[in-house]
Amino acid sequence: MTSNWILKQLEVKNAFLHGDLKEQVYMEQPLDFKDVSYPTHVCRLNKALYGLKQALRAWFEKLKCSLHHRGFINSVADSSLFILKNSKVHVLFLMYVDDIIISGSNFSFIEKLIKGSNSEFSLKDLGALHYFLGIEVHCYSTGFILSQAKYIRNLLTETRMTQAKSVPTPMRIGNQLSAHEGDLLTNLEEYRSIVGALQYLTITRPEITFSVNKLCQFVHSPITSHWNACKRLLRYLNGTIHYGLHFKVPDMNKIVFHAFTDSDWASCPDDRRSCSGYCVFLGPNVISWSARKQHVVARSSTEAEYRALANVNGANQRVATGFATTYCVVR
């Protein structure tokens, strides 16, 4: 993003069939391909098949060995991210099962990499990145925008909230959710399913992270007040479907880390623990955010603020290595 690298998307055809099995795995002869001479014999598999528990691991090992042979190494932060960096090129290779994103500084090298991988795995070139794991990517000359509009529409359709009146905020101001103020829901699975879907939505919607964190605290035993808060969040999403993250191309000479953090004090009426949150900016772009309940009870608002500052520092000290970093506690 900072250097206007290209973003290409690929798909592996029949990914699980490429994996090599290290264990001895046997299967019954397929119904339409039985050997009439040996009808009771079984087949020993040399390659993985769809349905095997080992198939995903075998495919990942096959791809990893291929990339390591080409000079890539695994990222410490994410084992699915492979990095190639030398004096000539810098390439990022991200995979999720059979979906792949490639970005780098050298277009000709990326094309050569795709051609070589295609002869080994049979790839389908989907062109420029536009949709990946429910995340829509809209590229512009000044950067790109990540959104989950289609994901939100599907969620609203499943919950029958497409015609609901929108609200201006994800949660009612001053709403202190408790585990003991309301009646137990009759359909627990529906609440848990919706909250789980909302968790994935926080990838591109940082402003709902606090609300989703509150709802997640009661998935074990949700009551009516929690369900009302969940529906309010869905109503907010109904009016902000196209909201997303805009990543701009920053000036590399002025790029700096900015971390903002804040905390309340004893906001949970059940255990009196505080809730803290943070967001981290790389230049003008937000790259990390979180909202969660603190692990211990803070004895003062000052202690709660310092714990919030320690959380953001510990979570991002590895990311900020090599950059000037500024922290700000928002009161």
C-alpha positions in Angstrom: 0.0 0.0 0.0 2.7 2.5 1.0 4.6 1.8 -2.3 1.7 1.3 -4.6 2.4 -2.4 -5.0 0.1 -4.5 -7.1 -2.4 -6.9 -5.5 -3.2 -10.0 -7.4 -5.6 -12.8 -6.5 -5.2 -16.5 -7.4 -7.2 -19.7 -6.8 -5.7 -23.2 -6.7 -7.7 -25.8 -8.6 -8.4 -28.9 -6.6 -6.0 -27.8 -3.8 -6.3 -30.8 -1.5 -5.4 -33.2 -4.3 -1.9 -31.8 -4.4 -0.9 -32.9 -0.9 1.5 -35.8 -0.3 0.6 -38.2 2.5 3.3 -39.1 5.0 1.1 -41.5 7.0 -0.3 -44.8 5.7 -3.9 -44.2 4.8 -6.2 -46.8 3.2 -9.6 -46.5 1.7 -12.2 -48.8 0.3 -12.4 -49.2 -3.4 -14.8 -46.7 -5.1 -18.1 -48.3 -6.1 -17.7 -47.7 -9.8 -14.0 -48.7 -9.9 -13.8 -52.0 -8.0 -11.3 -54.5 -9.1 -13.4 -57.6 -9.9 -10.3 -59.8 -9.3 -9.7 -58.4 -5.8 -13.1 -57.1 -4.5 -12.1 -57.2 -0.9 -8.8 -55.4 -1.2 -8.4 -51.8 -0.2 -6.4 -48.9 -1.7 -3.3 -47.3 -0.1 -3.3 -43.6 -0.8 -0.1 -41.7 -1.9 -1.9 -38.4 -2.4 -4.5 -36.6 -0.3 -8.2 -36.7 -1.1 -11.1 -34.4 -0.2 -12.6 -35.6 3.0 -9.4 -36.7 4.7 -8.4 -35.2 8.0 -4.9 -34.9 6.8 -5.8 -33.2 3.5 -5.5 -29.6 4.6 -2.2 -30.2 6.4 -0.7 -32.1 3.5 -1.7 -29.3 1.1 -0.2 -26.6 3.3 3.1 -28.6 3.7 3.3 -29.0 -0.1 2.8 -25.3 -0.7 5.2 -24.3 2.1 8.0 -26.5 0.8 7.5 -25.1 -2.7 7.7 -21.5 -1.4 10.7 -22.2 0.8 12.5 -23.7 -2.2 11.9 -20.3 -3.9 13.4 -18.4 -1.0 10.3 -17.5 1.0 10.1 -17.7 4.7 7.1 -17.8 7.1 6.0 -14.7 8.9 6.3 -14.8 12.6 3.0 -13.1 13.0 1.0 -15.4 10.7 2.1 -18.8 9.5 -0.1 -18.4 6.3 1.9 -15.4 5.2 5.2 -16.0 3.3 7.8 -13.3 2.7 10.6 -13.0 0.2 12.9 -10.0 0.7 16.3 -9.3 -0.9 18.1 -6.5 -2.5 16.0 -6.9 -5.8 12.5 -7.8 -4.8 10.1 -7.8 -1.9 7.1 -10.1 -2.2 4.2 -11.1 0.1 2.4 -14.3 -0.4 -0.8 -14.8 1.7 -2.8 -18.0 1.4 -6.1 -19.3 2.9 -6.8 -22.9 1.9 -7.1 -22.5 -1.9 -7.3 -18.6 -2.1 -4.1 -16.7 -2.6 -3.1 -13.0 -2.5 0.3 -11.9 -4.0 1.7 -8.4 -3.6 5.2 -7.1 -4.3 7.6 -4.5 -5.6 8.5 -6.3 -8.9 5.7 -7.1 -11.3 7.8 -9.2 -13.7 9.0 -11.4 -10.7 5.4 -11.9 -9.6 4.4 -13.0 -13.1 7.3 -15.4 -13.2 6.3 -16.7 -9.7 2.7 -17.3 -10.8 3.8 -19.0 -14.0 6.2 -21.3 -12.1 3.5 -22.1 -9.4 0.9 -22.7 -12.1 3.0 -25.5 -13.6 3.2 -27.2 -10.2 -0.3 -26.6 -8.8 -2.6 -25.4 -11.6 -3.6 -21.9 -10.6 -6.5 -19.8 -11.8 -5.5 -16.1 -12.1 -8.4 -13.9 -10.9 -6.7 -10.7 -11.8 -6.6 -7.7 -9.4 -7.7 -8.3 -5.9 -11.4 -7.4 -5.5 -13.1 -9.9 -3.1 -11.4 -12.1 -0.5 -13.0 -14.1 2.3 -16.1 -11.8 2.4 -14.0 -8.6 2.2 -14.5 -6.3 -0.7 -11.5 -4.4 -2.0 -12.0 -1.2 -4.1 -8.7 0.1 -5.5 -8.1 3.7 -6.4 -5.1 5.8 -7.4 -4.9 7.2 -3.8 -5.2 3.8 -2.0 -8.0 1.3 -1.5 -11.1 0.7 0.6 -11.9 -2.5 2.4 -15.6 -3.1 3.2 -18.0 -6.0 3.9 -21.2 -4.7 2.4 -22.3 -8.0 0.9 -21.5 -9.8 4.2 -23.7 -7.3 6.1 -26.6 -7.7 3.6 -26.5 -11.4 4.0 -26.4 -11.1 7.8 -29.3 -8.7 7.8 -31.3 -11.0 5.5 -30.7 -14.0 7.8 -31.8 -12.0 10.9 -34.8 -10.5 9.1 -33.5 -7.0 9.8 -33.3 -5.6 6.2 -36.4 -3.3 6.8 -35.4 -2.2 10.3 -35.1 1.5 11.0 -31.4 2.5 11.3 -29.9 4.2 14.4 -27.0 6.6 14.6 -24.8 4.7 17.2 -23.9 1.0 17.6 -24.9 1.0 21.3 -27.1 3.1 23.5 -25.0 5.6 25.5 -24.7 4.6 29.1 -26.1 1.1 28.5 -24.5 -1.1 31.2 -25.2 -4.7 30.2 -25.5 -7.1 33.1 -25.8 -10.9 33.2 -28.7 -10.7 35.7 -31.2 -8.1 34.4 -33.6 -9.9 32.1 -35.1 -13.2 31.1 -33.1 -16.0 29.5 -33.5 -16.2 25.8 -35.4 -19.2 24.4 -33.2 -19.4 21.3 -29.6 -19.3 22.5 -28.1 -20.6 19.3 -29.5 -17.7 17.3 -27.8 -15.1 19.5 -24.5 -17.0 19.5 -24.6 -17.3 15.8 -25.2 -13.6 15.2 -22.6 -12.5 17.7 -20.1 -14.8 16.0 -20.9 -13.3 12.6 -20.5 -9.8 14.1 -17.0 -10.7 15.4 -15.8 -11.3 11.8 -17.3 -8.0 10.8 -14.9 -6.1 13.1 -12.1 -6.8 10.5 -13.3 -3.7 8.6 -15.5 -2.0 11.1 -13.4 -0.8 14.1 -16.3 1.4 15.5 -18.4 -1.7 16.4 -15.5 -3.5 18.2 -16.6 -2.2 21.7 -20.2 -3.2 21.2 -19.3 -6.6 19.8 -17.0 -7.2 22.8 -19.8 -6.4 25.2 -22.2 -8.8 23.4 -19.5 -11.6 23.4 -19.3 -11.5 27.2 -22.8 -13.1 27.5 -22.8 -15.8 24.8 -22.9 -18.5 27.5 -26.2 -17.3 28.9 -27.8 -14.4 26.9 -30.9 -12.6 28.2 -33.4 -10.2 26.7 -31.4 -7.0 27.3 -28.4 -8.6 25.4 -30.7 -9.5 22.5 -32.0 -5.9 22.4 -28.5 -4.6 22.3 -27.7 -7.0 19.5 -30.7 -5.9 17.4 -29.7 -2.2 17.9 -26.2 -3.0 16.5 -27.9 -4.7 13.5 -30.0 -1.6 13.0 -26.9 0.5 13.0 -25.3 -1.7 10.4 -28.4 -1.4 8.3 -27.8 2.3 7.9 -24.0 2.1 7.5 -23.7 -0.9 5.1 -21.1 0.8 2.9 -18.8 1.9 5.7 -15.3 0.5 5.6 -11.6 1.2 6.0 -9.9 3.7 3.6 -6.1 3.0 3.3 -4.3 6.0 1.8 -0.8 6.1 0.4 1.2 7.9 3.0 4.4 10.0 2.6 7.2 7.6 3.6 9.3 10.5 4.8 6.7 11.4 7.4 5.4 8.0 8.3 5.1 7.4 12.1 3.1 5.1 14.5 0.4 6.8 16.6 -1.4 4.7 19.2 -4.5 6.0 21.0 -5.9 4.3 24.0 -8.7 4.9 26.5 -10.4 3.2 29.4 -13.4 3.5 31.6 -13.5 2.6 35.3 -15.4 -0.3 36.9 -18.0 -0.2 34.1 -19.1 -3.8 34.5 -21.9 -4.0 37.1 -21.2 -7.7 37.7 -17.5 -7.9 38.5 -16.5 -4.1 38.5 -13.7 -4.6 36.0 -12.9 -1.8 33.5 -13.0 -2.0 29.8 -10.1 -0.6 27.7 -9.5 -0.1 24.0 -6.9 1.1 21.6 -6.3 1.9 17.9 -2.9 2.1 16.2 -2.2 4.2 13.1 0.6 3.8 10.6 0.7 7.3 9.2 -2.9 8.1 8.3 -4.1 4.5 8.3 -5.5 2.5 11.2 -3.8 -0.9 11.2 -4.7 -2.4 14.6 -7.6 -2.0 17.1 -9.1 -3.7 20.1 -11.6 -3.4 22.9 -11.7 -5.8 25.8 -12.3 -6.1 29.5 -9.3 -5.8 31.7 -8.1 -8.9 33.5 -8.1 -7.5 37.0 -10.1 -4.9 39.0 -8.6 -1.5 38.8 -8.6 0.4 42.1 -8.7 3.8 40.5 -9.4 5.4 37.2 -5.7 6.2 36.9 -4.8 2.6 37.3 -7.3 1.6 34.6 -5.8 4.2 32.3 -2.2 2.9 32.9 -3.4 -0.7 32.3 -4.9 0.4 29.0 -1.6 2.0 28.1 0.3 -1.1 29.0 -2.0 -3.2 26.8 -1.5 -1.2 23.7 2.2 -1.0 24.3 2.6 -4.8 24.7 0.3 -5.6 21.8 2.2 -3.4 19.3 5.8 -3.2 20.4 6.9 -5.8 17.9 5.0 -4.0 15.1 6.4 -0.6 15.9 10.1 -1.8 15.8 12.0 0.6 13.7 9.4 3.3 13.6 9.0 6.4 15.7 6.0 5.8 18.0 3.7 8.1 19.9 1.2 7.0 22.5 -1.8 9.1 23.5 -4.2 8.4 26.4 -7.6 9.8 25.5 -9.6 11.0 28.5 
